[in-house]
Amino acid sequence: MFSIANLLDVKKENISLLVRIYFIFFVFGMMSTVLGAILPSLGDEYGLSQTVRGSLLSAHQLGNLIAVFASGVLPYAIGRKLNTVLLGSFAAIGLITITLTGNPMILLPAFLLTGIGRGTMSNITNVVVGENAGNKAAGLNLLHAVFAIGAFLSPFMVIAFMPAGWRTEPIVIVAVMAIALILIAASKLSSHRAARVKGESAVPSTFTFWINTFIMFFYLCCEASMMGWLVTYFGSLGYSPAFSTAMQSLLWIMMLLGRLVCAVIAGKVNKSRLILLLGTMLLFFFALLISPVNTVLKVIAVLGAGLSMSGIYPTTLSTMDKSYNSSTSATGICIGTASIGAIIMPVIIGHAADSIGVPAGFASIGAPVMIMVLLMIWKTRRG
Protein backbone atom coordinates (compact mmCIF):
# COMPACT_ATOMS: atom_id res chain seq x y z
CA MET A 1 0.00 0.00 0.00
CA PHE A 2 1.24 3.49 -0.90
CA SER A 3 2.59 5.68 1.88
CA ILE A 4 4.82 8.72 2.12
CA ALA A 5 7.31 6.64 4.14
CA ASN A 6 7.57 4.10 1.31
CA LEU A 7 7.91 6.85 -1.28
CA LEU A 8 10.77 8.45 0.65
CA ASP A 9 12.29 5.06 1.53
CA VAL A 10 12.49 5.88 5.25
CA LYS A 11 13.24 3.31 7.91
CA LYS A 12 10.39 2.77 10.36
CA GLU A 13 12.42 4.01 13.35
CA ASN A 14 13.16 7.33 11.56
CA ILE A 15 9.60 8.21 10.54
CA SER A 16 8.84 10.08 13.77
CA LEU A 17 11.96 12.25 13.42
CA LEU A 18 11.17 13.17 9.82
CA VAL A 19 7.56 14.05 10.66
CA ARG A 20 8.86 16.49 13.30
CA ILE A 21 11.42 17.91 10.86
CA TYR A 22 8.74 18.51 8.22
CA PHE A 23 6.46 20.12 10.78
CA ILE A 24 9.06 22.58 12.07
CA PHE A 25 10.07 23.56 8.50
CA PHE A 26 6.38 24.21 7.77
CA VAL A 27 6.25 26.54 10.80
CA PHE A 28 9.37 28.40 9.69
CA GLY A 29 7.85 28.71 6.22
CA MET A 30 4.99 30.60 7.89
CA MET A 31 7.48 32.84 9.67
CA SER A 32 9.39 33.58 6.46
CA THR A 33 6.49 35.53 4.93
CA VAL A 34 4.79 36.97 8.02
CA LEU A 35 7.57 39.57 8.34
CA GLY A 36 6.89 41.10 4.93
CA ALA A 37 3.14 40.84 5.47
CA ILE A 38 3.13 42.75 8.77
CA LEU A 39 5.84 45.26 7.81
CA PRO A 40 3.43 47.88 6.37
CA SER A 41 1.30 47.84 9.55
CA LEU A 42 4.37 47.85 11.80
CA GLY A 43 5.95 50.72 9.87
CA ASP A 44 2.76 52.79 9.75
CA GLU A 45 2.06 52.39 13.47
CA TYR A 46 5.52 53.59 14.49
CA GLY A 47 6.19 55.95 11.59
CA LEU A 48 9.22 54.04 10.31
CA SER A 49 10.86 55.35 7.14
CA GLN A 50 11.15 53.13 4.07
CA THR A 51 14.91 52.98 4.63
CA VAL A 52 14.38 51.59 8.12
CA ARG A 53 11.84 49.08 6.83
CA GLY A 54 14.30 47.87 4.20
CA SER A 55 17.03 47.65 6.84
CA LEU A 56 14.80 45.41 8.97
CA LEU A 57 14.36 42.98 6.07
CA SER A 58 18.11 43.06 5.45
CA ALA A 59 18.75 42.33 9.15
CA HIS A 60 16.62 39.20 8.78
CA GLN A 61 18.69 38.10 5.77
CA LEU A 62 21.92 38.89 7.64
CA GLY A 63 20.74 36.58 10.43
CA ASN A 64 20.10 33.91 7.82
CA LEU A 65 23.69 34.34 6.59
CA ILE A 66 25.08 34.14 10.14
CA ALA A 67 23.18 30.88 10.63
CA VAL A 68 24.88 29.37 7.56
CA PHE A 69 28.18 29.60 9.39
CA ALA A 70 26.96 29.11 12.99
CA SER A 71 25.01 25.96 12.13
CA GLY A 72 28.10 24.60 10.42
CA VAL A 73 30.26 25.06 13.53
CA LEU A 74 28.08 24.69 16.63
CA PRO A 75 26.99 21.05 16.03
CA TYR A 76 30.64 20.08 16.42
CA ALA A 77 30.71 21.76 19.84
CA ILE A 78 27.25 21.18 21.34
CA GLY A 79 25.53 18.58 19.15
CA ARG A 80 22.76 18.90 16.57
CA LYS A 81 19.82 18.81 18.94
CA LEU A 82 20.96 21.61 21.25
CA ASN A 83 22.14 23.66 18.27
CA THR A 84 18.71 23.32 16.60
CA VAL A 85 16.64 24.10 19.69
CA LEU A 86 18.90 26.94 20.86
CA LEU A 87 19.23 28.82 17.57
CA GLY A 88 15.67 27.98 16.54
CA SER A 89 14.36 29.64 19.71
CA PHE A 90 16.02 32.87 18.58
CA ALA A 91 13.25 33.20 15.98
CA ALA A 92 10.56 33.04 18.66
CA ILE A 93 12.38 35.64 20.77
CA GLY A 94 12.70 37.89 17.75
CA LEU A 95 9.02 37.62 16.80
CA ILE A 96 7.84 38.41 20.33
CA THR A 97 10.19 41.42 20.48
CA ILE A 98 8.79 42.75 17.19
CA THR A 99 5.31 42.88 18.72
CA LEU A 100 6.51 44.89 21.75
CA THR A 101 8.35 47.92 20.36
CA GLY A 102 8.80 50.26 17.43
CA ASN A 103 12.34 51.30 18.37
CA PRO A 104 14.57 50.58 15.32
CA MET A 105 17.55 49.91 17.60
CA ILE A 106 15.60 47.01 19.12
CA LEU A 107 13.77 45.94 15.97
CA LEU A 108 17.00 45.46 14.00
CA PRO A 109 18.43 42.77 16.34
CA ALA A 110 14.94 41.26 16.64
CA PHE A 111 14.75 40.77 12.85
CA LEU A 112 18.33 39.48 12.97
CA LEU A 113 17.27 36.80 15.48
CA THR A 114 14.40 35.66 13.23
CA GLY A 115 16.90 35.22 10.41
CA ILE A 116 19.26 33.16 12.56
CA GLY A 117 16.39 30.86 13.50
CA ARG A 118 15.24 30.50 9.91
CA GLY A 119 18.73 29.81 8.56
CA THR A 120 19.38 27.23 11.26
CA MET A 121 16.22 25.32 10.41
CA SER A 122 17.00 25.45 6.70
CA ASN A 123 20.41 23.89 7.33
CA ILE A 124 19.41 21.18 9.79
CA THR A 125 16.23 20.07 8.02
CA ASN A 126 18.00 19.63 4.69
CA VAL A 127 20.77 17.62 6.33
CA VAL A 128 18.43 15.36 8.34
CA VAL A 129 16.14 14.62 5.39
CA GLY A 130 19.14 13.97 3.15
CA GLU A 131 20.55 11.49 5.68
CA ASN A 132 17.34 9.61 6.50
CA ALA A 133 15.41 9.51 3.22
CA GLY A 134 16.60 6.81 0.85
CA ASN A 135 14.89 8.69 -1.97
CA LYS A 136 16.66 12.00 -1.32
CA ALA A 137 15.21 13.84 -4.33
CA ALA A 138 11.64 13.09 -3.24
CA GLY A 139 12.44 13.81 0.41
CA LEU A 140 14.01 17.22 -0.26
CA ASN A 141 11.36 18.24 -2.79
CA LEU A 142 8.66 17.39 -0.24
CA LEU A 143 10.58 19.34 2.44
CA HIS A 144 10.68 22.52 0.36
CA ALA A 145 7.09 22.02 -0.73
CA VAL A 146 6.06 21.91 2.96
CA PHE A 147 8.01 25.15 3.57
CA ALA A 148 6.26 26.79 0.61
CA ILE A 149 2.84 25.71 1.94
CA GLY A 150 3.58 27.43 5.24
CA ALA A 151 4.88 30.49 3.38
CA PHE A 152 1.77 31.03 1.28
CA LEU A 153 -0.67 30.25 4.13
CA SER A 154 0.88 32.87 6.43
CA PRO A 155 -0.28 35.99 4.54
CA PHE A 156 -3.84 34.62 4.47
CA MET A 157 -3.62 34.25 8.24
CA VAL A 158 -2.56 37.90 8.45
CA ILE A 159 -5.72 38.81 6.54
CA ALA A 160 -7.86 36.65 8.83
CA PHE A 161 -6.34 38.16 11.98
CA MET A 162 -6.51 41.78 10.77
CA PRO A 163 -9.57 42.61 12.95
CA ALA A 164 -7.58 41.52 16.01
CA GLY A 165 -4.48 43.50 15.02
CA TRP A 166 -1.26 42.75 13.17
CA ARG A 167 0.43 41.37 16.31
CA THR A 168 -1.91 38.38 16.52
CA GLU A 169 -0.33 36.14 13.89
CA PRO A 170 3.29 36.53 15.11
CA ILE A 171 2.11 35.50 18.59
CA VAL A 172 0.23 32.50 17.15
CA ILE A 173 3.30 31.46 15.16
CA VAL A 174 5.46 31.71 18.29
CA ALA A 175 3.07 29.38 20.13
CA VAL A 176 3.16 26.80 17.32
CA MET A 177 6.94 27.25 17.02
CA ALA A 178 7.34 26.47 20.73
CA ILE A 179 5.43 23.20 20.23
CA ALA A 180 7.63 22.31 17.26
CA LEU A 181 10.84 23.02 19.19
CA ILE A 182 9.63 20.89 22.12
CA LEU A 183 8.95 18.04 19.68
CA ILE A 184 12.48 18.38 18.29
CA ALA A 185 13.95 18.45 21.81
CA ALA A 186 12.12 15.17 22.56
CA SER A 187 13.12 13.55 19.25
CA LYS A 188 15.94 11.14 18.42
CA LEU A 189 17.93 13.92 16.74
CA SER A 190 21.54 13.39 17.76
CA SER A 191 22.70 15.06 20.98
CA HIS A 192 26.32 14.08 20.36
CA ARG A 193 28.92 16.34 18.85
CA ALA A 194 29.00 15.98 15.07
CA ALA A 195 32.01 14.29 13.52
CA ARG A 196 34.09 16.31 11.08
CA VAL A 197 34.43 15.11 7.49
CA LYS A 198 37.94 14.90 6.09
CA GLY A 199 38.99 15.74 2.56
CA GLU A 200 36.65 18.63 1.80
CA SER A 201 37.71 20.79 -1.16
CA ALA A 202 39.34 24.17 -0.71
CA VAL A 203 38.04 27.56 -1.85
CA PRO A 204 36.85 27.05 -5.45
CA SER A 205 38.39 29.08 -8.27
CA THR A 206 36.66 27.77 -11.40
CA PHE A 207 34.54 29.80 -13.81
CA THR A 208 31.57 27.45 -13.38
CA PHE A 209 31.53 27.82 -9.62
CA TRP A 210 31.65 31.60 -9.54
CA ILE A 211 29.25 32.32 -12.41
CA ASN A 212 26.69 30.04 -10.74
CA THR A 213 27.35 31.75 -7.40
CA PHE A 214 26.75 35.21 -8.86
CA ILE A 215 23.63 34.10 -10.74
CA MET A 216 22.32 33.00 -7.33
CA PHE A 217 23.56 36.27 -5.78
CA PHE A 218 21.50 38.42 -8.15
CA TYR A 219 18.56 36.01 -7.93
CA LEU A 220 18.48 36.39 -4.14
CA CYS A 221 18.60 40.18 -4.59
CA CYS A 222 15.31 39.74 -6.43
CA GLU A 223 13.70 37.06 -4.25
CA ALA A 224 14.36 38.73 -0.89
CA SER A 225 13.16 42.08 -2.23
CA MET A 226 10.05 40.67 -3.87
CA MET A 227 9.09 38.77 -0.72
CA GLY A 228 9.75 41.74 1.54
CA TRP A 229 8.38 44.61 -0.54
CA LEU A 230 5.54 43.15 -2.63
CA VAL A 231 2.83 43.93 -0.06
CA THR A 232 4.17 47.46 0.41
CA TYR A 233 4.38 47.96 -3.36
CA PHE A 234 0.76 47.03 -3.98
CA GLY A 235 -0.30 49.16 -1.00
CA SER A 236 1.51 52.17 -2.50
CA LEU A 237 -0.59 51.75 -5.66
CA GLY A 238 -3.79 52.08 -3.64
CA TYR A 239 -4.74 48.43 -3.31
CA SER A 240 -6.30 47.21 -0.05
CA PRO A 241 -4.17 45.48 2.61
CA ALA A 242 -6.10 42.25 2.05
CA PHE A 243 -5.47 42.27 -1.73
CA SER A 244 -1.81 43.26 -1.30
CA THR A 245 -1.20 40.46 1.19
CA ALA A 246 -3.02 37.95 -1.01
CA MET A 247 -0.57 38.77 -3.83
CA GLN A 248 2.29 37.60 -1.64
CA SER A 249 0.54 34.28 -1.04
CA LEU A 250 -0.17 33.96 -4.75
CA LEU A 251 3.53 34.42 -5.46
CA TRP A 252 4.34 31.54 -3.09
CA ILE A 253 1.65 29.28 -4.57
CA MET A 254 3.21 29.67 -8.02
CA MET A 255 6.69 29.07 -6.63
CA LEU A 256 5.43 25.83 -5.04
CA LEU A 257 3.90 24.66 -8.33
CA GLY A 258 6.97 25.72 -10.28
CA ARG A 259 9.30 23.78 -7.99
CA LEU A 260 7.29 20.62 -8.53
CA VAL A 261 7.35 21.12 -12.32
CA CYS A 262 11.10 21.82 -12.38
CA ALA A 263 11.75 18.74 -10.25
CA VAL A 264 10.03 16.63 -12.91
CA ILE A 265 11.59 18.16 -16.04
CA ALA A 266 15.08 19.13 -14.79
CA GLY A 267 16.51 15.71 -15.64
CA LYS A 268 15.03 15.74 -19.14
CA VAL A 269 16.22 19.12 -20.46
CA ASN A 270 19.42 21.13 -20.68
CA LYS A 271 19.63 22.76 -17.26
CA SER A 272 21.54 25.85 -18.42
CA ARG A 273 18.87 26.53 -21.04
CA LEU A 274 16.13 25.94 -18.47
CA ILE A 275 17.77 28.51 -16.17
CA LEU A 276 17.99 31.02 -19.03
CA LEU A 277 14.34 30.43 -19.94
CA LEU A 278 13.24 31.01 -16.35
CA GLY A 279 15.40 34.13 -16.04
CA THR A 280 14.04 35.60 -19.28
CA MET A 281 10.48 34.89 -18.15
CA LEU A 282 11.17 36.59 -14.82
CA LEU A 283 12.53 39.69 -16.57
CA PHE A 284 9.40 39.88 -18.75
CA PHE A 285 6.89 39.37 -15.94
CA PHE A 286 8.70 41.77 -13.60
CA ALA A 287 8.62 44.43 -16.31
CA LEU A 288 4.87 43.80 -16.61
CA LEU A 289 4.46 44.01 -12.83
CA ILE A 290 6.00 47.50 -12.58
CA SER A 291 4.24 48.79 -15.71
CA PRO A 292 1.12 51.01 -15.48
CA VAL A 293 -1.30 48.19 -16.35
CA ASN A 294 -4.69 47.14 -14.97
CA THR A 295 -5.28 44.84 -12.02
CA VAL A 296 -5.78 41.70 -14.14
CA LEU A 297 -2.38 42.12 -15.77
CA LYS A 298 -0.80 42.84 -12.38
CA VAL A 299 -2.14 39.51 -11.11
CA ILE A 300 -0.87 37.72 -14.23
CA ALA A 301 2.53 39.32 -13.65
CA VAL A 302 2.63 37.97 -10.09
CA LEU A 303 1.64 34.50 -11.34
CA GLY A 304 4.35 34.55 -14.00
CA ALA A 305 7.01 35.96 -11.69
CA GLY A 306 6.37 33.27 -9.07
CA LEU A 307 6.51 30.51 -11.68
CA SER A 308 9.73 31.94 -13.14
CA MET A 309 11.46 32.36 -9.78
CA SER A 310 10.64 28.85 -8.57
CA GLY A 311 13.38 26.86 -10.24
CA ILE A 312 16.25 29.33 -10.70
CA TYR A 313 18.03 28.81 -7.37
CA PRO A 314 17.88 24.99 -7.01
CA THR A 315 18.51 24.35 -10.72
CA THR A 316 21.53 26.67 -10.76
CA LEU A 317 22.90 24.96 -7.66
CA SER A 318 22.43 21.57 -9.31
CA THR A 319 24.69 22.58 -12.24
CA MET A 320 27.68 22.90 -9.90
CA ASP A 321 30.51 20.40 -10.28
CA LYS A 322 29.80 17.34 -8.12
CA SER A 323 32.98 17.91 -6.12
CA TYR A 324 31.58 21.26 -4.96
CA ASN A 325 28.11 19.93 -4.17
CA SER A 326 29.67 17.30 -1.92
CA SER A 327 31.84 19.82 -0.08
CA THR A 328 30.32 21.64 2.87
CA SER A 329 32.97 24.36 2.65
CA ALA A 330 32.39 25.02 -1.07
CA THR A 331 28.62 24.94 -0.62
CA GLY A 332 28.93 27.31 2.34
CA ILE A 333 31.02 29.76 0.30
CA CYS A 334 28.49 29.63 -2.54
CA ILE A 335 25.38 30.08 -0.38
CA GLY A 336 27.08 32.60 1.90
CA THR A 337 28.21 34.78 -1.01
CA ALA A 338 24.82 34.54 -2.70
CA SER A 339 23.02 35.45 0.53
CA ILE A 340 24.79 38.81 0.63
CA GLY A 341 22.54 39.82 -2.27
CA ALA A 342 19.50 39.21 -0.08
CA ILE A 343 21.02 41.43 2.59
CA ILE A 344 21.93 44.52 0.59
CA MET A 345 19.07 44.81 -1.93
CA PRO A 346 16.15 45.44 0.50
CA VAL A 347 18.12 48.35 2.02
CA ILE A 348 18.77 49.81 -1.43
CA ILE A 349 15.06 49.63 -2.21
CA GLY A 350 14.17 51.25 1.11
CA HIS A 351 16.57 54.15 0.48
CA ALA A 352 15.25 54.58 -3.06
CA ALA A 353 11.66 54.44 -1.80
CA ASP A 354 12.36 57.30 0.61
CA SER A 355 13.99 59.34 -2.14
CA ILE A 356 11.81 58.69 -5.20
CA GLY A 357 8.79 56.73 -3.91
CA VAL A 358 7.91 53.09 -3.28
CA PRO A 359 6.93 52.20 -6.90
CA ALA A 360 10.23 53.52 -8.27
CA GLY A 361 12.19 51.90 -5.46
CA PHE A 362 10.49 48.56 -6.12
CA ALA A 363 11.28 48.94 -9.83
CA SER A 364 15.00 48.99 -8.98
CA ILE A 365 14.76 45.21 -8.54
CA GLY A 366 14.89 45.12 -12.33
CA ALA A 367 18.62 45.93 -12.30
CA PRO A 368 19.80 42.69 -10.61
CA VAL A 369 17.30 40.70 -12.70
CA MET A 370 18.86 42.07 -15.91
CA ILE A 371 22.40 41.35 -14.69
CA MET A 372 21.31 37.83 -13.72
CA VAL A 373 19.94 37.16 -17.22
CA LEU A 374 23.18 38.41 -18.82
CA LEU A 375 25.15 35.99 -16.63
CA MET A 376 22.77 33.20 -17.63
CA ILE A 377 23.41 33.97 -21.32
CA TRP A 378 27.17 33.87 -20.66
CA LYS A 379 26.80 30.58 -18.79
CA THR A 380 24.78 29.02 -21.63
CA ARG A 381 27.24 30.16 -24.30
CA ARG A 382 30.10 28.63 -22.30
CA GLY A 383 28.21 25.33 -22.40
Long-range contacts (C-beta under 8 A, 24 or more apart in sequence): 4-142, 7-135, 7-138, 8-133, 8-134, 8-135, 8-138, 8-139, 8-142, 9-133, 9-134, 9-135, 10-132, 10-133, 10-134, 10-139, 11-132, 13-188, 14-132, 14-188, 16-187, 16-188, 17-128, 17-132, 17-187, 17-188, 17-189, 18-128, 18-129, 18-132, 18-133, 18-139, 20-180, 20-183, 20-184, 20-187, 21-124, 21-125, 21-128, 21-129, 21-143, 21-184, 22-125, 22-142, 22-143, 22-146, 23-180, 23-183, 24-88, 24-121, 24-125, 24-177, 24-180, 24-181, 24-183, 24-184, 25-121, 25-122, 25-125, 25-143, 25-146, 25-147, 25-150, 26-146, 26-147, 26-149, 26-150, 27-150, 27-173, 27-176, 27-177, 27-180, 28-91, 28-117, 28-118, 28-121, 28-122, 28-147, 28-150, 28-177, 29-146, 29-147, 29-148, 29-149, 29-150, 29-151, 29-154, 30-150, 30-151, 30-153, 30-154, 30-157, 30-173, 30-176, 31-91, 31-95, 31-114, 31-117, 31-118, 31-150, 31-154, 31-173, 31-177, 32-118, 32-147, 32-150, 32-151, 32-154, 32-227, 33-151, 33-152, 33-154, 33-155, 33-227, 33-248, 33-249, 33-252, 34-95, 34-154, 34-155, 34-157, 34-158, 34-169, 34-170, 34-173, 35-60, 35-98, 35-111, 35-114, 35-228, 36-227, 36-228, 36-229, 36-230, 36-231, 36-232, 36-248, 37-154, 37-155, 37-158, 37-169, 37-231, 37-245, 37-248, 38-98, 38-158, 38-166, 38-169, 38-170, 39-228, 39-231, 39-232, 40-231, 40-232, 40-235, 40-241, 40-244, 41-166, 41-241, 42-98, 42-102, 42-166, 45-102, 45-166, 46-102, 47-102, 48-102, 48-104, 49-350, 49-354, 50-232, 50-349, 50-350, 50-351, 50-353, 50-354, 50-358, 50-361, 51-347, 51-350, 51-351, 51-353, 51-354, 52-104, 52-350, 53-232, 53-350, 54-228, 54-229, 54-346, 54-347, 54-348, 54-349, 54-350, 54-351, 54-353, 55-104, 55-108, 55-346, 55-347, 55-350, 56-104, 56-107, 56-108, 56-111, 57-111, 57-224, 57-228, 57-229, 57-346, 57-347, 57-350, 58-342, 58-343, 58-344, 58-345, 58-346, 58-347, 59-108, 59-109, 59-111, 59-112, 59-115, 60-111, 60-112, 60-114, 60-115, 60-118, 61-115, 61-224, 61-339, 61-342, 61-343, 61-346, 62-112, 62-115, 62-343, 63-90, 63-111, 63-112, 63-113, 63-114, 63-115, 63-116, 63-117, 63-118, 63-119, 64-115, 64-116, 64-118, 64-119, 64-122, 64-339, 64-342, 65-115, 65-119, 65-336, 65-339, 65-340, 65-342, 65-343, 66-112, 66-115, 66-116, 66-119, 67-115, 67-116, 67-117, 67-118, 67-119, 67-120, 67-122, 67-123, 68-119, 68-123, 68-332, 68-335, 68-336, 68-339, 69-332, 69-336, 70-116, 70-120, 71-119, 71-120, 71-123, 71-124, 72-123, 72-328, 72-332, 75-193, 75-194, 76-193, 76-194, 76-196, 77-193, 78-193, 79-190, 79-191, 79-192, 79-193, 79-194, 80-124, 80-189, 80-190, 80-191, 80-194, 81-184, 81-185, 81-187, 81-189, 81-190, 81-191, 82-191, 83-120, 83-124, 84-120, 84-121, 84-124, 84-184, 84-189, 85-181, 85-184, 85-185, 87-116, 87-117, 87-120, 88-117, 88-120, 88-121, 88-177, 88-181, 88-184, 89-117, 89-181, 90-114, 90-116, 90-117, 90-120, 91-116, 91-117, 91-118, 91-121, 91-177, 92-117, 92-174, 92-177, 92-178, 92-181, 95-170, 95-171, 95-173, 95-174, 95-177, 96-170, 96-171, 96-174, 98-170, 99-167, 99-170, 99-171, 128-189, 137-263, 141-259, 141-260, 141-263, 144-259, 144-314, 145-256, 145-259, 145-260, 148-252, 148-255, 148-256, 148-259, 149-256, 151-252, 152-248, 152-249, 152-250, 152-251, 152-252, 152-253, 152-256, 153-249, 154-249, 155-231, 155-245, 155-246, 155-248, 155-249, 155-252, 156-245, 156-246, 156-249, 158-245, 159-241, 159-242, 159-245, 159-246, 162-241, 162-242, 197-328, 200-327, 200-328, 200-329, 200-330, 201-323, 201-324, 201-327, 201-329, 201-330, 202-329, 203-329, 203-330, 203-333, 204-324, 204-330, 204-333, 204-334, 206-321, 207-382, 208-319, 208-320, 208-321, 209-320, 209-321, 209-324, 209-330, 209-334, 211-375, 211-378, 211-379, 211-382, 212-316, 212-317, 212-319, 212-320, 212-334, 212-379, 213-333, 213-334, 213-337, 213-338, 214-337, 214-338, 214-375, 215-275, 215-312, 215-316, 215-372, 215-375, 215-376, 215-379, 216-312, 216-313, 216-316, 216-317, 216-334, 216-335, 216-338, 216-341, 217-337, 217-338, 217-340, 217-341, 218-341, 218-368, 218-369, 218-371, 218-372, 218-375, 219-309, 219-312, 219-313, 219-316, 219-338, 219-341, 219-368, 219-372, 220-313, 220-338, 220-339, 220-341, 220-342, 220-345, 221-341, 221-342, 221-344, 221-345, 221-365, 221-368, 222-282, 222-286, 222-309, 222-345, 222-365, 222-368, 222-369, 222-372, 223-309, 223-313, 223-342, 224-341, 224-342, 224-343, 224-345, 224-346, 225-345, 225-346, 225-349, 225-362, 225-365, 226-251, 226-305, 226-309, 226-365, 227-251, 228-346, 229-346, 229-349, 229-358, 229-361, 229-362, 229-365, 230-302, 232-353, 232-358, 232-362, 233-358, 233-359, 233-362, 234-298, 236-357, 236-358, 236-359, 236-362, 237-359, 239-295, 247-298, 247-299, 247-302, 250-299, 250-302, 250-303, 250-306, 251-302, 251-305, 251-306, 251-309, 252-306, 253-306, 254-302, 254-303, 254-304, 254-305, 254-306, 254-307, 254-310, 255-306, 255-307, 255-309, 255-310, 256-310, 257-307, 257-310, 258-306, 258-307, 258-308, 258-309, 258-310, 258-311, 259-310, 259-311, 259-314, 261-310, 261-311, 262-310, 262-311, 262-314, 262-315, 266-311, 266-315, 266-318, 271-315, 271-318, 271-319, 272-319, 272-376, 272-379, 272-380, 272-383, 273-380, 274-311, 274-315, 275-311, 275-312, 275-315, 275-316, 275-319, 275-376, 275-379, 275-380, 276-373, 276-376, 276-377, 276-379, 276-380, 278-308, 278-309, 278-310, 278-311, 278-312, 278-315, 279-308, 279-312, 279-369, 279-372, 279-373, 279-376, 280-373, 280-376, 281-307, 281-308, 282-308, 282-309, 282-312, 282-369, 282-373, 283-366, 283-369, 283-370, 283-373, 286-365, 286-366, 286-369, 287-366, 290-359, 290-362, 290-363, 290-366, 341-368
